Structures are given as structure tokens and as C-alpha cells.
């Protein structure tokens, strides 16, 4: 399947969301580096109000408090007020709470191989315009003696 056809099918599905009422509608449940920025742009073009935690980092702390430290579910879900959609970490880990709170919401799960995801993730850090993140990633990889394809080797062993 070509990259264009992988984008066109979700775009057709997204067009159907544009006519829905103004409550939370779409949760993108893919991990970072799986098209979250593209999805954000597509939903914005369609007239929805998406929340991307990479662009609005202030939402991450309350969500992580809920997910990892027994924080308030209500506080975490209230972050979605005023938005039609959400994506990027840690939203993909909140799908069950979102499903319970917004039973009519749609969930988009991107399909990619572990190798494609890992290549995208590595490429982001190696070619990042953010030198601090690039240095931190390189130092961690060296200090922890992580080979570039460690994740790929893990998935190969699981098959």
C-alpha cells in the first residue's frame, strides 16, 4: 500500500467526523512518530479542534498523574473540554477512559511495523532541529550501550 493510499483512507473516514456535533470525537491512539502531526493538520483542515500534546505540553502532567500516580481521572479528561480530538503521548494510553467518557468517539489506530516505527523514531532524534534532545538521546544510547536496532531484535525474538 502506497503512502498516499494509507493517508487517503483515513482522510475519507475523517470527513465523516466533520459533520458530527461539537463534543469530543476522535482519539488517535498511535504512539509518537506514527503520523500524529499529519493527523493534527488533517483534523484542523476539516474544521475540528484537535489537541496535540506535543504542541500543548501543559496537558501531559495531569494525564501522567492520572495514568501513573493515581491522579484524578476527572482532571485528566477535563483537558479534552473544548477540543474535538486528541493525539500524541500519553493520549494513546488513555483510550479506555476516553471510551468510557465519550462512547460515541472514534478511535484511529495507525498500522505500522516495528521497524518503520523505530526508524522514524531514530530519524527524529538523529536529525532533530533540537540539539539538546539529540545530545541526550545520543548520550543515553552510548551510556546504556543501546544498539540502534535493539527494539527490532526484541520484536524478532517475539515472533
N, C-alpha and C positions, 0 to 999 in steps of 0.2 A: 504494500500500500504506500503510495507516494505521500510526501509531507503535505502536499496540497489537499489530497483527499482526506487525510487524517484531520485536517483543520476544517474542511468544508462540512463534514457530517456533524460535528459538534456545533458549528455555526448555525446549521439548519435547525438543530434542536433548540439552540438558544433563542432563535427568532420567536419560537412559540412562548418563551418566557416573557417577552417584552409586553404582551397584552395582559398579563396577569395583574391582579390587584397589588397595591403597594404594601406588602408585608415581606418578610424575609423569604426569598425564593430559591436561591441557588447556593450550594456549598460545594466548592471544588475540593475534593478530598485527596488530591495528589500531593506528594511531598514536594519540597522546594526543587527547583530546576526541572520541572516537568511541564512548563508552559503557563505558570501562574501569571506572569506579566502579560503574556498574549491573551489569556482569558480575561484578565482585568481590562485590557484595552477593548476586547470584543464586547464585553458586557457594557462598558462605558459608551461605546458607539451605539449600542442597542438602546441606550437611554436608561439603563439601570444604574444604581448607585452601589458599586462594589467596594468592599473593604479589603485592602491588601495589606497584610501585617508588615510587609517589607517597606511600604510607603508610610505606614502609620504604626510605628513601633511601640507606641504607648499602650496598645491593646495587648501586647504579649504578656506583660507581667500579670494582669488579672487572670488571663487564661491559664498561664502556667501555675499560678496559685491554685486554681481550681483543679487542674489536671494532676499536679504532683504534690501539693501540700494541703490537701483537704480544704481548699478555699471555697468561697461561695459560688455555687453554680449560677445563682441568680445574677450576681455581679458579672460573671463571665458572659452569660447570654445577653445581658442588657447592653453589652458592647455592640450587639448587632442592631440595636434600635436605630432607625434612620438609614439603614443600608438594606439593599435587596440581595446582596451576595457577599461571600467572603472566601478568601483563599490565602494560601501560604501558611507557614508554620506558626503556631501549632493548631490551626483550624482543622487540619485533616484528622487530628486526634480527638476532636470534639463531635464527630459525626453522630454518635449515639444520643448525646444531649440535645443536639440540634434537631435530630429526627423526632425526638420526644416532644420538644417545644414547638416545632414547626412541622407537623405531619404532612403538609402539602408541599414542602420544599423538595426540590430536585437535587440530586447529588451527581456530580460529574467526577468519574474516576478515569484518569488518563491511563492508557495501556502502553507500557514501555518495558524493554528488557532491563535487567540489572546492569548490563554492560552499557547500554545507552545512557541510563541514568548516571552511572558512575563517571562516564566520560564527560557528560555535561557538568557534573559537579566539580570534577577536577579542572576542567577547562575554565570554569568560573573563577576558581581561586588562582590558577596559574596565569590567567590573562586579565585578572581583576584590575580595574582602574583604582582600586583602593589598596595602596601599598601596605598599609598596616595589616589588613586581612591576609594579603598574600604572604607577608613575612610570618605571621602567626601560623598559617597553615603549613608553610614550609618547615618552620621550626618544630611544630608538633609532629610532622611526618618524619623528620630526621631524629628527633629525640625518642619517639616511640618506635622507631625503626619500622615504620609502616611502608610496605611496598605499594606502589601505585595501584596494583590490581588485587589488593587484599580482599576487597569485597567480592570481586569476581571469583576469586578462588573459593571463598565461602559458599557462594551460590553453586559453583560447580560441584562441591562436595555434597551439597544437599540433594542433588539430583540422582 
